Amino acid sequence: MVKETDVVVVGTGAAGLFCALHFPENTKVLVITKDEADKSDSFLAQGGMCMLRDEEDFDGFFEDTMKAGHYENNKDSVEVMIRSSRKIAKELIDYGVDFEHDGEELAFTREGGHGRPRILYHEDVTGKEITSTLLENALKRKNITIQEHVKMMDIVCDEDINECYGLIVKNSDGSIDIIKAKYTVFACGGLGGLYKHSTNFRHITGDALAIALKHGIEMEHIDYIQIHPTTLYSEKPGRRFLISESVRGEGAILLDKNKKRFCDELRPRDIVTADIRRQMEKDGTPFVWLSMERIPEETIRTHFPNIMKQCLEEGYDPTKECIPVVPAQHYFMGGIKVNLSSMTSMERLYAVGETSCNGVHGKNRLASNSLLESMVFAERAADEIKEKMKSEDDGQFEQKADGYISDADISIYNDDEKITAEYKELVLNEIEKEKSRHE
Ligand SMILES: Cc1cc2nc3c(=O)[nH]c(=O)nc-3n(C[C@H](O)[C@H](O)[C@H](O)COP(=O)(O)OP(=O)(O)OC[C@H]3O[C@@H](n4cnc5c(N)ncnc54)[C@H](O)[C@@H]3O)c2cc1C
């Protein structure tokens, strides 16, 4: 069956929803997700979202982002992100996001790599607060349709003229549909599901990256994968639970097997990760300890209730004892190469959020820059698509798209397992190739 829409967005995380919300009522937007709408990594974000405090903060915010990224960041992207941050925060508040306040003023917390507190937060569940609010707003909009358990299997495109006409998707009942769309937006998140130890949802498996590789769409820094230094150590299988950087920002310290401090906990993630790995090797242990002794008990309970709950479930009371922590795959700085309007190297195809790479994070992401980046560049994608749609020749689009859609062989997508395995291999091989190019 062929379904038609103006814009199809793949993913219900912060990037996908924010993009969808920026189209006017007369633009039909279909948003699909391979799982339930609230099962995205955006819901898992704990620490918060950065915001430029005031004009004096610009140089510090810029330098902290560049320093964390080993100065490999795209400076234009960094500037756009920082300059847009106050607008994005205001929009979120207008949508109903409840950021923490200190009296009348917004409250800020601090995380590793930041020279000063500039992170907006909601307890330790900021991602849930932001993304559930966006989802509520999107569900109310007449022009937005959200479909759960619909999996993107491929795009329909003309590789010769490098143009995308929509998607091939698999529905929960196993049927295959084609979605014809004037514009397609990948907002598919990272690739943690490809790794054994990751803080990501298991279904976030870099599908858009595989599809991009398959069709020769340009990629950037596919080997730039961030490991988070502190996830709660567990013998159980599945997703690793993150112990947010803001816990260290509030004063928690890392200890070796003899409960001695061994590093500066507030340095960027890759450096703290390397310190922990070195210590684990030296001690011959599968984890190191994190002590929250220096944080007032009341702060642990009020600022980190979710972390507190998870630790208790795992058998540790962080107000009384150290908790075991270990580094795990966490974030993907690389991705599908995009420009400042989030357009890929293929016409009519955009990529936003973690699946894309506009170079904002360089080699390593600064804490709490990714929700912000996702939304800044999702809005820019919507803005450019809206402009392009104004001067669109619909007849020409229909003619080109219909030709490719009628030729598409959808039967090959019945074997989901085979395609999933092929896509996984494609992405992991490319990462290895890129790694060896850098060595
Ligand atoms: C535990 C954790 C804590 C974090 N804490 C912070 C923080 O404090 N601050 C911060 O800024 N960032 C944080 N991050 C990072 C941040 O949450 C993500 O980078 C960001 O939210 C990515 O948003 P996204 O919309 O790009 O992707 P996601 O939110 O991951 O959404 C991806 C969507 O794509 C869908 N999808 C994927 N493949 C397909 C397919 N083939 N077909 C259909 N749908 C598909 C998924 O179902 C999902 O809906 C954290 C991440 C994790 C995992």
PDBQT file of the ligand as one rigid body, heavy atoms in Angstrom, charges set to zero:
ROOT
HETATM    1  C1  LIG A 501      20.798   7.487  29.547  1.00  0.00    +0.000 C 
HETATM    2  C2  LIG A 501      20.979   8.722  28.729  1.00  0.00    +0.000 A 
HETATM    3  C3  LIG A 501      21.123   9.956  29.363  1.00  0.00    +0.000 A 
HETATM    4  C4  LIG A 501      21.304  11.127  28.619  1.00  0.00    +0.000 A 
HETATM    5  N1  LIG A 501      21.390  12.335  29.256  1.00  0.00    +0.000 NA
HETATM    6  C5  LIG A 501      21.458  13.487  28.520  1.00  0.00    +0.000 A 
HETATM    7  C6  LIG A 501      21.406  14.767  29.132  1.00  0.00    +0.000 A 
HETATM    8  O1  LIG A 501      21.307  14.895  30.348  1.00  0.00    +0.000 OA
HETATM    9  N2  LIG A 501      21.451  15.862  28.327  1.00  0.00    +0.000 N 
HETATM   10  C7  LIG A 501      21.552  15.788  26.967  1.00  0.00    +0.000 A 
HETATM   11  O2  LIG A 501      21.590  16.822  26.285  1.00  0.00    +0.000 OA
HETATM   12  N3  LIG A 501      21.586  14.582  26.365  1.00  0.00    +0.000 NA
HETATM   13  C8  LIG A 501      21.528  13.435  27.103  1.00  0.00    +0.000 A 
HETATM   14  N4  LIG A 501      21.542  12.216  26.473  1.00  0.00    +0.000 N 
HETATM   15  C9  LIG A 501      21.595  12.161  25.016  1.00  0.00    +0.000 C 
HETATM   16  C10 LIG A 501      20.253  12.535  24.445  1.00  0.00    +0.000 C 
HETATM   17  O3  LIG A 501      19.207  11.982  25.185  1.00  0.00    +0.000 OA
HETATM   18  C11 LIG A 501      20.127  12.008  23.005  1.00  0.00    +0.000 C 
HETATM   19  O4  LIG A 501      21.301  12.208  22.306  1.00  0.00    +0.000 OA
HETATM   20  C12 LIG A 501      19.095  12.774  22.272  1.00  0.00    +0.000 C 
HETATM   21  O5  LIG A 501      17.939  12.817  23.041  1.00  0.00    +0.000 OA
HETATM   22  C13 LIG A 501      18.850  12.112  20.934  1.00  0.00    +0.000 C 
HETATM   23  O6  LIG A 501      17.587  12.465  20.505  1.00  0.00    +0.000 OA
HETATM   24  P1  LIG A 501      17.081  11.950  19.107  1.00  0.00    +0.000 P 
HETATM   25  O7  LIG A 501      15.725  12.534  18.972  1.00  0.00    +0.000 OA
HETATM   26  O8  LIG A 501      18.100  12.229  18.093  1.00  0.00    +0.000 OA
HETATM   27  O9  LIG A 501      17.005  10.357  19.243  1.00  0.00    +0.000 OA
HETATM   28  P2  LIG A 501      16.187   9.405  20.222  1.00  0.00    +0.000 P 
HETATM   29  O10 LIG A 501      15.592  10.147  21.339  1.00  0.00    +0.000 OA
HETATM   30  O11 LIG A 501      17.068   8.268  20.536  1.00  0.00    +0.000 OA
HETATM   31  O12 LIG A 501      14.996   8.889  19.312  1.00  0.00    +0.000 OA
HETATM   32  C14 LIG A 501      15.206   8.015  18.240  1.00  0.00    +0.000 C 
HETATM   33  C15 LIG A 501      13.867   7.612  17.672  1.00  0.00    +0.000 C 
HETATM   34  O13 LIG A 501      14.048   6.974  16.412  1.00  0.00    +0.000 OA
HETATM   35  C16 LIG A 501      13.239   5.810  16.353  1.00  0.00    +0.000 C 
HETATM   36  N5  LIG A 501      13.811   4.891  15.367  1.00  0.00    +0.000 N 
HETATM   37  C17 LIG A 501      15.096   4.461  15.261  1.00  0.00    +0.000 A 
HETATM   38  N6  LIG A 501      15.236   3.647  14.203  1.00  0.00    +0.000 NA
HETATM   39  C18 LIG A 501      14.015   3.557  13.617  1.00  0.00    +0.000 A 
HETATM   40  C19 LIG A 501      13.497   2.867  12.488  1.00  0.00    +0.000 A 
HETATM   41  N7  LIG A 501      14.270   2.072  11.724  1.00  0.00    +0.000 N 
HETATM   42  N8  LIG A 501      12.181   3.002  12.190  1.00  0.00    +0.000 NA
HETATM   43  C20 LIG A 501      11.364   3.784  12.948  1.00  0.00    +0.000 A 
HETATM   44  N9  LIG A 501      11.809   4.449  14.034  1.00  0.00    +0.000 NA
HETATM   45  C21 LIG A 501      13.097   4.348  14.356  1.00  0.00    +0.000 A 
HETATM   46  C22 LIG A 501      13.243   5.299  17.776  1.00  0.00    +0.000 C 
HETATM   47  O14 LIG A 501      12.204   4.387  18.029  1.00  0.00    +0.000 OA
HETATM   48  C23 LIG A 501      13.084   6.618  18.529  1.00  0.00    +0.000 C 
HETATM   49  O15 LIG A 501      11.736   7.016  18.546  1.00  0.00    +0.000 OA
HETATM   50  C24 LIG A 501      21.382  11.042  27.222  1.00  0.00    +0.000 A 
HETATM   51  C25 LIG A 501      21.254   9.797  26.584  1.00  0.00    +0.000 A 
HETATM   52  C26 LIG A 501      21.055   8.655  27.322  1.00  0.00    +0.000 A 
HETATM   53  C27 LIG A 501      20.945   7.337  26.628  1.00  0.00    +0.000 C 
ENDROOT
TORSDOF 0
